[in-house]
């Protein structure tokens, strides 16, 4: 999708902090919506990729309801992109490659974290991090089997461009059998 890549490139070339930060909206197993910020780590025709603990609240939601919505909002640019689609795991090789690119401290913290579950106190988490550091002293930190990537397919993409007097421009692309169907929306 050329327009998607063009807008992402323009956002990346600005001085915006974290232009790859996106809101990930999921549906919990009990049917409740949940949203949080994650970082886009890959984008191609197959979809948008992020990585996380698959045993976290978002991971459990994605395992139960394999659909998600993503939102990029760049206020200074008066632009927003919304993506909706089915969700799948990325390959083990992709998860391994991204894991190896992460700073060692992030790897250790990911291994120590029981993400989204209650902990006694901050010190308990810091102790778990130190234990992982000692366990992997002098060697590479292994990726836990429950940590990996997800890909949100590009089934629907909406581009919003803010304009004066609420005369915003909204264009939606929906995946069709042989390409994309374009629809302009009222602001």
Secondary structure, DSSP 4 states (H G I P E B T S, - for coil): -HHHHHHHHHHHTSS-TTTTEEEEEEE-TTS-EEEEEEE--EEETTEEEEEEETTSHHHHHHHHS-EEEEEEEEGGGTEEEEEEEEEEEPPHHHHHHHHHHS-HHHHHHHHH--TTS--S-HHHHHHHHHHHHHHTTTSPPPPPTTEEEEEE--SEEEEEE--GGG--EEEEEEEETTEEEEEEE--
